[in-house]
């Protein structure tokens, strides 16, 4: 032990999380993962968890698209339609390498808040939190992450660019693929620099988070707001320099098919879907807008209270540029 290091007993005590004080410090395991392990053999010989985790909220009707997406990840599927064993009959990966969580009529961010706590996904360098209608035919996770596109450009929060040449949908210009670059970070015009959503922005549809960024975003996800509307307009809060650390990867792109399967789950009042009817998902859309306004108000209120208390993190963030008013509707 050198003169500046702490005694070993002090270091050990710092390892103990709350409620584990009765345990010997070096037996405490405060993190986990979503990697499947055998119930036979020597634990030392089990395969290690992957570098990245893919979490998808899915319905069985999108099984073909999901099948094209899941390879090369540790995978967890959240089923909003209650169908799980059906996947096993069609895909070997469903039986052998996938965790299935089934709760009817729940959205992606409901699952994320409950099952992707930072301590559970801590071993993963990156967490992919995608919608089921993202067509990843031309996407290679190894190229995106392992070949260091993300690391090379210093992106803590990113998304693959959206290809719109084959009919794919997009909501924000900044997410559209550019064929002349590997990565881009802005679509701002004169006088718009540093404003969301033209800079420092990726969409809630197909984000990729580094470990520390996800830990921050998870704490921003509200427990009772399940659709995530408004989160993407605030991802910038979870990095030091949004204009540098948030970006869109053109070299690896996807197609947003815009299939509103989850919207349809909340379209009937008798199913708890609100006032909407038919296949249009009106009730679910109403809920999304209500959540957006609730989240926006909570952030404004929290910032005001934190400013009054002179909290350092908020003093730094108040230098951020003004944002646009509100996002247009998003389906899927």
Backbone bond lengths (Angstrom), bond angles and torsions (degrees), N, CA, C in turn:
res aa  C-N    CA-C-N  psi(-1)  N-CA   C-N-CA  omega(-1)  CA-C   N-CA-C  phi
1 X - - - 1.470 - - 1.519 108.99 -
2 X 1.357 116.75 126.49 1.453 118.36 179.17 1.526 109.97 -85.38
3 X 1.336 114.54 176.44 1.462 119.58 -172.02 1.512 113.14 -66.11
4 X 1.337 117.21 -24.94 1.461 119.65 -174.89 1.524 112.68 -97.70
5 X 1.342 118.68 -10.71 1.462 120.41 -177.95 1.518 110.44 -82.48
6 X 1.339 115.14 156.63 1.446 120.43 179.88 1.516 110.68 -83.21
7 X 1.324 118.24 151.17 1.464 120.35 174.79 1.527 110.70 -57.40
8 X 1.327 115.74 149.30 1.456 120.33 -176.01 1.517 112.12 -60.45
9 X 1.326 117.48 -35.88 1.460 118.76 -179.29 1.522 111.78 -67.51
10 X 1.345 117.54 -30.50 1.459 121.09 176.71 1.523 110.42 -70.11
11 X 1.338 116.23 -44.01 1.465 120.52 177.33 1.523 110.17 -60.13
12 X 1.318 117.13 -43.88 1.463 121.24 -179.12 1.518 110.94 -61.60
13 X 1.318 117.04 -42.72 1.460 119.96 -179.41 1.522 111.82 -64.36
14 X 1.323 116.98 -33.34 1.464 120.32 178.78 1.526 111.87 -68.33
15 X 1.315 116.96 -20.04 1.460 121.24 179.29 1.517 112.41 -75.75
16 X 1.294 118.30 -15.18 1.456 121.37 -172.11 1.526 110.73 -84.50
17 X 1.334 117.92 114.54 1.460 119.86 174.94 1.517 111.23 -73.88
18 X 1.308 115.78 164.90 1.457 120.70 178.47 1.526 109.64 -57.55
19 X 1.314 116.34 140.25 1.470 125.39 178.93 1.520 112.73 82.13
20 X 1.334 118.31 -1.74 1.470 119.88 177.08 1.515 111.38 -112.06
21 X 1.315 116.72 17.82 1.462 120.23 -175.07 1.535 113.18 -63.85
22 X 1.331 116.56 -23.82 1.464 119.78 -177.87 1.531 112.79 -78.75
23 X 1.317 116.67 -9.42 1.464 120.95 -175.55 1.527 111.29 -95.69
24 X 1.335 117.23 152.76 1.467 119.83 170.44 1.527 108.96 -62.12
25 X 1.316 119.29 130.96 1.465 121.67 -172.69 1.523 114.47 -52.27
26 X 1.340 118.38 -39.13 1.457 119.73 -172.52 1.526 113.77 -82.29
27 X 1.331 117.68 2.70 1.463 120.48 171.94 1.528 110.74 -99.16
28 X 1.319 116.95 -9.95 1.467 121.25 -176.44 1.529 110.07 -73.83
29 X 1.314 116.34 128.69 1.470 123.22 175.12 1.524 107.05 -120.80
30 X 1.300 116.62 107.50 1.466 121.07 -173.68 1.519 113.43 -98.33
31 X 1.337 116.85 -1.71 1.461 120.48 179.54 1.516 110.14 -128.54
32 X 1.338 115.83 157.95 1.452 121.02 178.27 1.521 108.76 -141.83
33 X 1.333 116.82 -164.40 1.461 120.85 177.99 1.518 108.09 -153.69
34 X 1.319 117.14 -176.90 1.460 122.53 178.06 1.520 110.06 -118.26
35 X 1.325 115.60 35.28 1.459 122.29 179.37 1.523 109.45 -94.34
36 X 1.323 116.72 129.07 1.461 121.08 -178.60 1.534 110.66 -74.44
37 X 1.318 115.64 142.30 1.448 121.19 179.87 1.529 110.81 -128.37
38 X 1.317 114.50 153.71 1.467 120.37 -178.70 1.524 110.78 -71.02
39 X 1.326 115.72 158.96 1.464 120.18 172.52 1.525 110.01 -104.57
40 X 1.331 116.79 15.73 1.458 122.83 176.25 1.528 108.40 -138.72
41 X 1.344 115.29 168.97 1.454 120.39 176.42 1.513 113.10 80.56
42 X 1.313 114.93 -178.74 1.453 122.83 -179.67 1.516 110.60 -82.90
43 X 1.339 118.51 124.13 1.469 119.65 179.88 1.522 113.15 -55.71
44 X 1.318 117.88 -30.34 1.461 120.88 179.70 1.523 112.31 -65.28
45 X 1.328 116.39 -19.12 1.466 120.86 -177.09 1.526 112.44 -100.73
46 X 1.318 117.69 3.72 1.466 120.44 176.23 1.523 110.04 -66.19
47 X 1.320 116.08 152.28 1.463 119.81 175.13 1.523 109.64 -68.72
48 X 1.315 115.78 150.81 1.458 120.60 -179.16 1.526 110.74 -82.00
49 X 1.315 115.77 159.23 1.463 120.45 174.60 1.523 109.67 -62.86
50 X 1.322 116.16 151.13 1.451 120.33 -179.61 1.517 112.48 -73.58
51 X 1.329 115.06 175.39 1.457 120.52 178.32 1.520 111.98 -75.22
52 X 1.337 115.63 -26.64 1.448 117.91 -175.57 1.520 111.64 -144.66
53 X 1.323 113.39 153.14 1.456 122.66 -175.97 1.522 109.46 -115.04
54 X 1.319 116.17 134.68 1.461 121.76 174.33 1.518 108.56 -109.70
55 X 1.322 116.57 122.03 1.463 122.43 177.23 1.526 108.42 -116.52
56 X 1.322 115.87 122.11 1.465 122.05 -179.03 1.518 109.83 -125.48
57 X 1.319 116.53 136.19 1.456 122.14 169.88 1.521 106.92 -96.99
58 X 1.343 117.33 119.72 1.457 120.19 -164.35 1.521 112.73 -133.46
59 X 1.325 113.79 157.13 1.449 123.81 165.92 1.512 108.37 -121.02
60 X 1.311 116.55 153.88 1.468 120.99 -173.60 1.522 112.31 -62.78
61 X 1.315 118.15 -27.42 1.460 120.05 -178.68 1.522 112.41 -65.59
62 X 1.323 117.23 -18.32 1.466 120.92 179.79 1.527 112.01 -100.99
63 X 1.323 117.36 24.51 1.471 120.78 -173.04 1.527 112.69 -63.45
64 X 1.323 118.35 -36.88 1.472 120.01 -178.66 1.519 111.09 -64.38
65 X 1.315 116.35 -43.13 1.459 119.64 179.90 1.526 111.33 -67.82
66 X 1.334 116.34 -39.81 1.462 120.12 178.31 1.526 110.15 -64.24
67 X 1.324 117.20 -40.62 1.467 121.22 179.49 1.522 111.51 -58.64
68 X 1.313 116.98 -34.39 1.466 120.66 -179.75 1.517 112.83 -77.66
69 X 1.324 116.93 -8.61 1.466 121.28 -172.36 1.516 113.70 -105.48
70 X 1.334 118.74 -30.92 1.456 121.34 -161.41 1.523 116.20 -80.16
71 X 1.312 118.85 -14.90 1.454 120.79 -172.93 1.526 111.63 -67.36
72 X 1.340 116.50 147.37 1.467 125.54 178.65 1.524 113.71 76.43
73 X 1.316 117.65 14.97 1.458 121.60 177.05 1.526 110.61 -123.30
74 X 1.330 117.46 159.56 1.455 120.32 150.78 1.523 105.26 -76.80
75 X 1.328 116.73 133.59 1.463 119.84 -168.20 1.525 111.16 -124.35
76 X 1.329 115.72 136.11 1.455 121.51 168.11 1.523 107.13 -128.82
77 X 1.327 115.83 127.29 1.461 122.10 178.59 1.523 109.21 -108.16
78 X 1.319 115.54 128.88 1.458 121.82 175.89 1.524 107.58 -105.04
79 X 1.313 116.13 118.36 1.464 121.26 -171.88 1.525 110.46 -100.58
80 X 1.313 116.15 114.60 1.460 119.82 179.58 1.522 112.80 -90.04
81 X 1.362 117.35 -5.58 1.470 119.84 -179.11 1.525 113.09 -109.19
82 X 1.330 117.35 3.63 1.460 120.99 177.08 1.516 115.65 80.32
83 X 1.327 117.91 0.25 1.463 120.88 -177.80 1.526 109.81 -97.64
84 X 1.327 116.00 117.05 1.465 120.83 -179.46 1.524 112.23 -126.27
85 X 1.324 117.05 -51.96 1.469 119.37 -177.18 1.528 111.67 -64.41
86 X 1.319 117.72 -23.98 1.455 120.25 177.43 1.527 112.13 -59.33
87 X 1.324 115.97 -32.70 1.465 120.20 179.29 1.528 110.43 -66.89
88 X 1.322 117.08 -37.31 1.458 120.36 -179.15 1.523 111.93 -61.17
89 X 1.321 116.67 -34.27 1.462 120.55 -178.79 1.522 112.17 -68.97
90 X 1.332 116.35 -23.20 1.464 120.38 -174.96 1.526 114.12 -102.48
91 X 1.349 117.18 -29.34 1.459 119.02 -170.70 1.527 111.23 -134.91
92 X 1.318 115.93 128.16 1.465 120.54 178.47 1.520 111.30 -64.27
93 X 1.334 117.56 -36.74 1.467 119.73 -179.25 1.518 111.56 -63.18
94 X 1.328 117.05 -27.35 1.463 120.31 179.58 1.521 110.76 -65.73
95 X 1.331 116.18 -34.91 1.465 120.43 -179.30 1.517 112.36 -83.77
96 X 1.318 116.91 -30.58 1.459 120.20 -166.61 1.518 115.62 -104.86
97 X 1.336 118.63 -22.78 1.468 118.11 -172.87 1.522 113.93 -141.24
98 X 1.316 117.21 16.01 1.457 119.60 -172.48 1.520 111.46 -125.74
99 X 1.321 115.67 137.70 1.461 122.08 171.09 1.526 107.74 -94.82
100 X 1.324 115.95 130.44 1.459 121.47 179.10 1.526 109.76 -111.45
101 X 1.320 115.82 129.17 1.465 121.77 175.15 1.522 106.83 -124.94
102 X 1.306 116.47 124.04 1.459 120.05 -174.29 1.524 111.45 -120.84
103 X 1.321 115.34 119.40 1.460 122.80 171.27 1.521 106.93 -145.53
104 X 1.292 116.87 119.67 1.462 120.29 -172.46 1.531 112.95 -65.31
105 X 1.338 113.38 141.45 1.468 123.12 170.64 1.523 113.15 56.87
106 X 1.340 116.34 46.21 1.458 120.70 174.19 1.524 109.17 -121.44
107 X 1.325 115.76 150.69 1.454 121.67 -175.29 1.523 111.76 -96.34
108 X 1.319 115.32 169.55 1.464 122.14 -173.21 1.517 112.83 -56.42
109 X 1.324 117.89 -42.79 1.458 119.45 -174.22 1.521 112.29 -78.22
110 X 1.329 117.29 -21.09 1.469 120.35 170.31 1.530 109.17 -62.98
111 X 1.328 115.93 -47.63 1.457 120.17 178.03 1.528 111.16 -64.20
112 X 1.328 116.59 -44.33 1.467 120.26 -176.16 1.520 111.30 -59.47
113 X 1.318 117.11 -41.44 1.462 120.11 -178.47 1.525 110.95 -65.77
114 X 1.303 117.05 -33.99 1.464 120.94 -173.66 1.525 114.74 -92.54
115 X 1.325 117.57 -25.74 1.457 119.67 -172.26 1.528 114.73 -123.24
116 X 1.321 117.95 -2.52 1.471 120.17 -178.89 1.525 110.78 -122.53
117 X 1.328 115.76 41.34 1.463 119.31 176.13 1.532 109.58 -56.58
118 X 1.331 118.50 143.71 1.472 120.61 -178.99 1.522 114.08 -52.11
119 X 1.311 118.53 -32.55 1.463 119.70 179.67 1.522 112.12 -72.34
120 X 1.332 117.16 -21.37 1.460 121.68 178.72 1.521 111.49 -84.10
121 X 1.303 118.26 -31.88 1.466 121.17 -177.58 1.523 112.11 -106.15
122 X 1.326 117.61 11.26 1.463 121.60 -176.18 1.529 113.99 -57.14
123 X 1.343 120.60 -35.46 1.471 118.74 -178.79 1.528 114.07 -67.95
124 X 1.325 117.45 -18.18 1.458 120.21 -175.61 1.531 110.94 -85.26
125 X 1.325 115.49 134.66 1.462 119.44 175.92 1.520 110.83 -67.51
126 X 1.345 115.56 -34.96 1.459 120.15 -176.71 1.525 110.64 -140.95
127 X 1.315 114.88 146.75 1.460 122.40 175.11 1.521 108.17 -119.43
128 X 1.331 115.94 120.86 1.459 122.67 174.22 1.529 107.27 -94.15
129 X 1.308 117.72 121.97 1.464 121.62 -179.10 1.530 107.49 -121.79
130 X 1.340 115.48 88.99 1.456 121.52 -167.46 1.523 112.06 -111.10
131 X 1.330 115.08 156.42 1.456 121.92 169.30 1.520 109.22 -79.71
132 X 1.323 115.82 158.52 1.457 120.68 -176.31 1.530 113.21 -74.08
133 X 1.335 118.12 -19.46 1.461 120.31 -176.09 1.524 112.51 -96.67
134 X 1.331 116.34 23.09 1.455 121.38 173.35 1.524 108.05 -89.75
135 X 1.316 117.37 116.33 1.460 122.82 179.82 1.530 108.29 -84.98
136 X 1.336 115.81 112.03 1.461 121.37 -175.47 1.526 112.74 -102.95
137 X 1.318 117.07 27.93 1.464 121.10 -178.63 1.522 111.93 -54.58
138 X 1.306 117.20 -38.69 1.473 121.66 -175.92 1.524 112.26 -103.79
139 X 1.323 116.57 17.42 1.463 120.88 -177.76 1.513 110.60 -106.28
140 X 1.328 116.87 133.81 1.461 122.78 178.01 1.523 108.06 -124.32
141 X 1.314 115.97 112.00 1.466 119.86 -176.98 1.521 111.86 -63.34
142 X 1.330 117.13 -35.10 1.464 119.34 178.13 1.521 111.22 -61.69
143 X 1.308 116.22 -45.03 1.463 119.59 178.49 1.521 110.82 -64.05
144 X 1.306 115.76 -40.14 1.463 120.95 -176.00 1.517 111.54 -65.41
145 X 1.327 115.97 -44.44 1.463 120.36 -174.20 1.519 111.87 -108.13
146 X 1.341 116.68 -59.94 1.460 119.50 -171.23 1.522 112.67 -66.85
147 X 1.330 117.19 -30.42 1.456 119.23 178.08 1.528 111.52 -85.25
148 X 1.337 113.48 11.53 1.460 121.59 163.93 1.529 115.06 71.29
149 X 1.327 118.16 23.21 1.463 118.20 172.59 1.523 109.63 -61.76
150 X 1.323 116.06 -47.74 1.453 120.50 -178.88 1.523 110.95 -66.60
151 X 1.344 116.15 -46.94 1.467 118.86 -179.97 1.521 111.41 -64.61
152 X 1.315 115.99 -43.03 1.463 119.98 -176.88 1.519 112.09 -58.99
153 X 1.311 116.24 -35.94 1.458 120.47 -177.32 1.529 112.73 -96.75
154 X 1.335 116.86 2.25 1.452 119.94 175.39 1.508 114.75 67.07
155 X 1.347 117.06 35.25 1.462 121.23 -176.93 1.528 110.51 -91.24
156 X 1.306 116.57 118.80 1.454 122.17 175.34 1.524 111.69 -90.62
157 X 1.324 116.46 -29.40 1.462 122.42 175.13 1.520 106.55 -131.60
158 X 1.330 116.78 129.07 1.463 119.31 -175.74 1.515 110.09 -152.72
159 X 1.318 114.99 176.95 1.451 121.18 171.10 1.517 107.90 -154.41
160 X 1.340 117.80 152.66 1.457 118.97 171.50 1.525 109.28 -68.17
161 X 1.317 116.11 144.70 1.463 120.02 179.08 1.527 110.51 -63.97
162 X 1.325 115.81 155.66 1.464 121.92 179.38 1.519 109.69 -98.29
163 X 1.324 115.61 121.94 1.465 120.36 176.55 1.529 108.75 -84.91
164 X 1.308 116.90 123.37 1.468 120.48 -178.53 1.525 111.66 -110.46
165 X 1.340 117.40 6.17 1.464 120.35 -176.76 1.521 112.40 -75.76
166 X 1.340 117.35 -16.84 1.466 120.87 -179.03 1.520 111.72 -112.19
167 X 1.315 116.27 21.74 1.458 120.27 177.76 1.505 114.90 95.33
168 X 1.322 117.88 4.38 1.452 120.58 177.79 1.517 112.00 -65.27
169 X 1.325 116.06 151.54 1.458 121.37 -176.82 1.524 111.29 -92.37
170 X 1.311 115.15 156.69 1.457 120.15 170.79 1.519 108.71 -150.81
171 X 1.315 116.43 153.88 1.460 122.60 179.16 1.518 111.26 -108.64
172 X 1.333 116.21 -36.01 1.462 121.08 -174.86 1.524 109.76 -122.23
173 X 1.323 116.57 135.16 1.462 120.95 -177.71 1.525 112.59 -60.24
174 X 1.323 116.63 -32.03 1.457 119.42 -175.66 1.530 112.38 -65.58
175 X 1.333 118.10 -20.37 1.461 120.81 -178.02 1.527 113.34 -89.12
176 X 1.341 117.90 -5.78 1.462 121.47 -176.14 1.528 110.79 -76.44
177 X 1.301 116.02 138.51 1.464 121.93 -176.89 1.525 112.22 -64.82
178 X 1.331 114.35 139.21 1.456 122.43 171.85 1.523 108.60 -114.23
179 X 1.308 116.43 131.32 1.462 120.32 -176.70 1.523 112.81 -83.13
180 X 1.313 117.05 -6.77 1.466 120.17 -174.97 1.526 113.51 -101.08
181 X 1.332 117.95 3.74 1.458 119.45 -176.18 1.521 110.35 -142.01
182 X 1.326 116.34 160.35 1.453 122.29 174.79 1.522 110.70 -85.27
183 X 1.326 115.89 -37.54 1.457 123.78 -179.48 1.521 108.08 -145.28
184 X 1.324 117.07 143.94 1.467 119.29 168.80 1.523 108.96 -135.51
185 X 1.329 115.31 158.54 1.462 120.69 -173.94 1.522 113.64 -125.95
186 X 1.320 118.04 -6.63 1.460 119.05 -172.61 1.522 111.57 -151.40
187 X 1.322 115.37 148.58 1.469 122.43 169.07 1.523 109.42 -129.41
188 X 1.330 116.19 21.55 1.461 121.73 -173.76 1.525 111.94 -70.92
189 X 1.321 114.67 142.68 1.443 120.57 171.82 1.524 110.49 -90.79
190 X 1.320 117.50 -177.01 1.465 120.88 179.32 1.533 111.59 -56.67
191 X 1.315 115.68 130.93 1.461 120.93 179.01 1.510 114.78 82.15
192 X 1.336 117.69 -2.08 1.469 120.68 -178.99 1.520 113.01 -104.48
193 X 1.308 117.81 0.65 1.458 121.07 -174.09 1.536 111.35 -53.56
194 X 1.318 114.55 135.58 1.459 119.85 177.28 1.508 115.47 78.27
195 X 1.329 117.55 9.87 1.465 120.20 179.09 1.519 110.46 -99.72
196 X 1.317 115.58 144.98 1.446 121.07 171.20 1.529 108.66 -88.05
197 X 1.375 118.33 139.19 1.455 127.27 10.08 1.525 115.01 -101.33
198 X 1.318 119.46 18.97 1.465 118.59 -176.92 1.520 112.39 -86.44
199 X 1.320 118.71 -7.86 1.459 121.43 -179.29 1.528 109.47 -152.40
200 X 1.337 116.29 147.68 1.454 120.08 -179.68 1.509 112.62 59.00
201 X 1.343 116.65 42.68 1.464 120.47 -169.05 1.513 110.76 -144.56
202 X 1.339 116.82 135.49 1.463 123.86 163.05 1.528 106.95 -134.00
203 X 1.321 115.61 159.92 1.460 120.53 -172.53 1.533 111.41 -90.03
204 X 1.333 116.20 156.14 1.473 120.74 178.73 1.521 112.70 -66.52
205 X 1.312 118.36 -12.01 1.460 122.35 -174.72 1.526 113.19 -66.66
206 X 1.334 118.80 -44.74 1.468 120.79 -173.15 1.526 111.94 -146.07
207 X 1.329 118.29 53.61 1.461 119.46 -177.84 1.528 112.71 -80.56
208 X 1.316 114.71 154.64 1.454 123.90 170.50 1.522 107.94 -121.54
209 X 1.333 116.42 128.95 1.458 121.13 -177.15 1.518 110.50 -117.55
210 X 1.338 116.50 134.28 1.443 120.05 165.26 1.516 109.67 -69.57
211 X 1.322 116.06 165.08 1.461 121.13 -172.48 1.530 112.67 -55.86
212 X 1.325 117.59 -50.79 1.461 120.13 -176.84 1.526 111.63 -70.10
213 X 1.318 116.52 -37.15 1.466 119.32 178.88 1.526 110.56 -63.66
214 X 1.352 116.50 -41.41 1.464 118.70 179.33 1.522 111.27 -64.89
215 X 1.321 117.15 -39.64 1.467 119.58 178.55 1.518 110.55 -57.54
216 X 1.318 116.83 -38.49 1.471 121.10 177.69 1.527 111.04 -70.26
217 X 1.343 116.61 -47.81 1.466 120.35 -178.17 1.522 110.57 -61.26
218 X 1.336 117.34 -41.00 1.467 119.78 -179.46 1.522 110.60 -56.39
219 X 1.306 117.59 -40.61 1.459 120.10 179.88 1.529 111.96 -70.45
220 X 1.309 117.78 -21.37 1.462 120.70 177.95 1.530 111.56 -83.24
221 X 1.323 117.68 -23.71 1.467 120.91 178.74 1.525 108.82 -65.09
222 X 1.308 116.40 126.25 1.461 121.55 -178.52 1.531 110.22 -83.46
223 X 1.307 116.52 137.65 1.458 121.04 -173.36 1.526 113.06 -62.92
224 X 1.326 116.80 -32.76 1.465 120.29 -175.26 1.519 113.42 -100.55
225 X 1.335 117.72 -1.09 1.464 121.57 179.00 1.522 107.39 -108.58
226 X 1.332 117.07 112.36 1.463 120.75 -163.75 1.523 114.85 -100.69
227 X 1.340 118.06 -16.10 1.458 119.82 -173.23 1.522 114.38 -94.24
228 X 1.304 117.92 -16.53 1.455 120.19 175.69 1.509 115.59 81.13
229 X 1.308 117.83 7.62 1.466 118.79 179.03 1.528 110.09 -64.04
230 X 1.316 114.90 127.98 1.454 121.29 -178.86 1.510 113.21 99.55
231 X 1.336 117.65 -20.11 1.456 119.65 179.39 1.516 111.89 -61.84
232 X 1.360 116.19 -46.08 1.458 118.53 -176.20 1.531 112.37 -63.58
233 X 1.318 117.15 -26.36 1.452 120.04 176.76 1.526 111.30 -74.48
234 X 1.314 116.03 -3.42 1.466 120.35 -178.32 1.523 113.54 -129.60
235 X 1.335 118.00 6.97 1.461 120.14 174.84 1.526 111.07 -56.23
236 X 1.324 116.53 -31.24 1.464 121.24 -177.42 1.525 112.43 -56.13
237 X 1.323 116.59 -25.16 1.455 120.00 -179.10 1.527 112.40 -66.23
238 X 1.322 117.13 -17.85 1.464 121.41 -172.52 1.529 113.66 -99.61
239 X 1.315 117.35 14.21 1.469 121.54 171.94 1.526 108.17 -134.60
240 X 1.325 115.79 163.57 1.460 120.09 -178.67 1.522 112.13 -75.79
241 X 1.346 116.78 -37.90 1.463 121.56 -175.54 1.526 109.01 -134.69
242 X 1.328 118.40 90.69 1.474 120.93 -174.93 1.522 113.78 -57.58
243 X 1.328 116.82 -36.48 1.468 119.36 -177.22 1.525 111.76 -69.23
244 X 1.315 117.95 -18.89 1.466 121.86 179.22 1.516 113.06 -106.77
245 X 1.332 118.07 -32.05 1.459 121.68 -169.74 1.521 114.74 -104.10
246 X 1.317 117.65 0.40 1.459 122.55 175.20 1.523 107.50 -121.44
247 X 1.332 117.27 127.13 1.452 118.47 -176.98 1.513 113.89 -162.18
248 X 1.331 114.68 174.05 1.461 124.07 -176.67 1.529 107.84 -115.27
249 X 1.329 116.58 128.90 1.462 121.99 -175.82 1.528 109.38 -93.83
250 X 1.326 116.35 108.85 1.465 121.34 -179.32 1.517 112.52 -77.42
251 X 1.333 116.29 -30.65 1.463 120.41 -176.41 1.526 112.13 -66.38
252 X 1.322 117.16 -22.43 1.459 122.34 175.01 1.525 107.39 -126.86
253 X 1.320 116.49 118.39 1.454 119.39 -172.66 1.523 111.60 -128.68
254 X 1.323 115.14 161.27 1.461 122.89 178.12 1.526 108.43 -133.04
255 X 1.313 114.82 173.58 1.470 121.42 176.51 1.520 107.99 -120.63
256 X 1.332 116.05 126.85 1.468 120.05 175.91 1.515 108.22 -89.42
257 X 1.323 115.90 109.65 1.457 120.58 -174.91 1.521 112.67 -78.71
258 X 1.332 117.32 -19.61 1.460 120.42 175.16 1.513 113.74 65.47
259 X 1.335 117.46 42.69 1.470 121.31 178.68 1.524 108.04 -90.83
260 X 1.334 118.28 111.96 1.478 120.61 -173.57 1.525 113.30 -82.90
261 X 1.332 116.27 54.01 1.465 119.31 -175.61 1.521 111.98 -66.95
262 X 1.322 117.55 -41.51 1.459 119.16 -179.19 1.524 110.84 -72.08
263 X 1.325 117.62 -33.17 1.463 119.72 176.32 1.518 110.90 -57.34
264 X 1.336 116.03 -40.85 1.463 119.80 -178.62 1.521 111.76 -64.99
265 X 1.327 118.01 -23.83 1.456 120.81 179.07 1.531 111.91 -67.43
266 X 1.319 115.99 -20.43 1.455 119.13 -178.80 1.500 112.95 -116.06
267 X 1.333 116.75 31.99 1.454 119.80 -173.76 1.531 114.21 -97.33
268 X 1.333 117.68 -10.90 1.453 119.94 -176.46 1.519 110.66 -111.20
269 X 1.322 118.52 125.96 1.467 120.67 179.49 1.514 113.00 -55.92
270 X 1.328 118.43 -35.89 1.461 119.95 -177.94 1.536 111.41 -69.83
271 X 1.332 117.15 -16.88 1.458 121.19 176.71 1.522 111.67 -98.32
272 X 1.324 117.11 13.62 1.451 120.00 179.56 1.505 113.27 81.43
273 X 1.347 116.63 24.15 1.458 119.29 -174.10 1.501 114.62 -97.11
274 X 1.316 120.22 3.77 1.454 120.18 178.67 1.515 111.36 91.67
275 X 1.319 116.31 -152.70 1.462 120.54 -172.38 1.514 113.34 -89.46
276 X 1.354 118.58 -5.87 1.451 119.99 -179.74 1.513 111.07 -70.18
277 X 1.337 116.40 163.99 1.450 120.40 178.85 1.516 109.11 -146.09
278 X 1.337 115.79 164.23 1.446 120.22 178.89 1.509 111.86 71.98
279 X 1.359 115.92 -155.98 1.463 120.99 -175.31 1.510 112.74 -94.32
280 X 1.316 118.02 3.23 1.456 119.85 -175.05 1.505 114.96 -81.03
281 X 1.326 118.38 -13.90 1.456 120.90 177.29 1.512 113.65 69.39
282 X 1.345 117.08 35.60 1.458 119.60 -177.80 1.510 113.30 -58.67
283 X 1.338 117.01 -41.92 1.453 120.46 -179.94 1.511 112.05 -62.87
284 X 1.331 116.92 -39.48 1.459 120.66 178.90 1.521 110.69 -67.26
285 X 1.325 116.89 -38.22 1.475 119.37 178.02 1.528 111.03 -65.12
286 X 1.316 116.41 -42.04 1.464 119.26 177.35 1.519 110.60 -58.71
287 X 1.320 115.52 -42.18 1.459 120.01 179.02 1.534 110.74 -61.75
288 X 1.319 116.55 -41.93 1.468 120.09 -178.89 1.520 111.55 -60.96
289 X 1.317 116.21 -45.12 1.465 118.47 179.48 1.526 111.39 -66.38
290 X 1.338 116.60 -38.69 1.465 119.34 177.29 1.526 110.37 -62.20
291 X 1.327 116.59 -40.78 1.458 119.80 178.51 1.521 111.66 -66.25
292 X 1.322 116.59 -39.48 1.470 119.08 179.51 1.526 110.97 -59.81
293 X 1.299 116.13 -46.16 1.464 119.38 -178.89 1.524 111.07 -67.90
294 X 1.334 116.88 -38.10 1.466 119.97 178.06 1.529 110.93 -64.09
295 X 1.320 116.60 -43.85 1.458 120.82 -179.72 1.525 111.09 -65.09
296 X 1.321 116.23 -42.65 1.467 120.09 179.01 1.518 110.78 -60.82
297 X 1.326 117.03 -43.98 1.461 120.30 179.71 1.529 110.42 -64.04
298 X 1.323 116.92 -42.79 1.466 119.50 -178.53 1.535 111.13 -62.50
299 X 1.323 116.61 -40.22 1.461 119.39 179.01 1.528 111.06 -64.53
300 X 1.313 115.80 -45.20 1.463 119.16 179.60 1.520 111.27 -61.67
301 X 1.328 115.91 -41.99 1.452 119.94 179.22 1.527 111.22 -66.07
302 X 1.340 116.08 -41.91 1.466 120.20 179.75 1.520 111.24 -64.53
303 X 1.338 116.80 -41.00 1.462 120.19 179.25 1.526 111.03 -64.31
304 X 1.313 115.97 -41.31 1.462 119.40 179.68 1.533 110.88 -62.48
305 X 1.325 116.34 -45.70 1.465 119.78 -179.79 1.521 111.34 -65.88
306 X 1.340 116.52 -39.57 1.457 119.39 179.75 1.524 111.09 -68.00
307 X 1.323 116.39 -36.77 1.463 119.94 177.88 1.527 110.71 -64.46
308 X 1.316 115.54 -41.51 1.465 119.40 178.58 1.522 111.39 -63.16
309 X 1.341 115.89 -31.33 1.456 120.14 178.65 1.525 112.43 -87.09
310 X 1.347 116.40 -1.06 1.469 122.59 178.32 1.525 112.09 58.55
311 X 1.339 116.71 44.69 1.457 119.97 177.48 1.528 109.41 -74.90
312 X 1.331 119.15 130.73 1.461 121.93 -174.47 1.517 114.57 -57.17
313 X 1.346 118.40 -40.41 1.459 120.30 -176.30 1.518 111.43 -62.29
314 X 1.317 117.02 -36.44 1.460 120.46 -178.68 1.518 110.48 -76.74
315 X 1.312 117.96 -34.12 1.459 120.48 177.37 1.517 110.23 -61.08
316 X 1.336 116.63 -39.13 1.457 120.26 177.09 1.520 110.15 -66.90
317 X 1.329 117.93 -46.30 1.453 121.95 -174.95 1.524 112.76 -68.38
318 X 1.318 118.59 -22.67 1.459 118.35 -176.51 1.519 112.11 -68.61
319 X 1.340 117.50 -8.38 1.446 120.87 174.51 1.518 112.01 -77.00
320 X 1.330 117.07 -8.97 1.460 121.50 -176.66 1.520 110.38 -64.01
321 X 1.338 117.99 145.38 1.459 121.55 -179.79 1.514 111.94 -69.00
322 X 1.319 115.17 159.51 1.466 120.45 178.30 1.516 110.09 -65.09
323 X 1.322 115.82 150.15 1.452 121.61 -179.48 1.531 109.91 -102.97
324 X 1.337 115.35 166.24 1.445 120.15 173.91 1.519 109.40 -71.21
325 X 1.315 116.88 176.53 1.469 120.76 -170.69 1.514 113.85 -71.43
326 X 1.328 117.97 -59.67 1.472 120.02 -174.60 1.505 109.00 -161.98
327 X 1.340 117.70 151.34 1.462 120.68 179.86 1.513 111.35 -77.17
328 X 1.339 117.48 150.82 1.464 120.21 172.00 1.517 109.67 -70.95
329 X 1.339 117.52 165.96 1.464 119.52 -178.22 1.509 112.55 -60.43
330 X 1.334 116.70 146.27 1.446 123.87 176.87 1.518 107.81 -123.17
331 X 1.313 117.08 137.44 1.457 121.47 177.28 1.512 109.43 -109.27
332 X 1.357 114.46 167.17 1.458 119.50 177.43 1.478 111.68 105.52
